[in-house]
């Protein structure tokens, strides 16, 4: 099984961390890690008071599942407070933003279908890529 595709069990130490001024991301499943072709999945940590400005993903559906923390989520023209256990569905092409309104990190499971936006984030200005700690 090669390192670039086919992992079936993935630990956080085995994937890179994308670090931004608003927080960090670990893509636990993407074509480069698991060979998944139809989705990508990662853990997002948003720092208190920080977030993603309004943006969209052309042709890509997104699911956000709030693991911990509190925030404000905008999808299209609707805004709501979100917290642990909440799920947000973002249809393809729809503008959205997530802001951490709490005093602690906002931890989110993000899923894209099809994959692709995770690779685009890697190319953004200001991103710092922290390599995996282990390859096993």
Secondary structure, 3 states (H helix, E strand, C coil): CCCCCCCCCCCHHHCCEEEECCEEEEEEECCCCCCCCCCEEEEEEECCCCEEEEECCCCCEEEEEEEECEEEEEECCEEEEEECCCEEEECCCCCEEEEECCCCCEEEEEEEECCCHHHHHHCCCCCEEECCCCCC
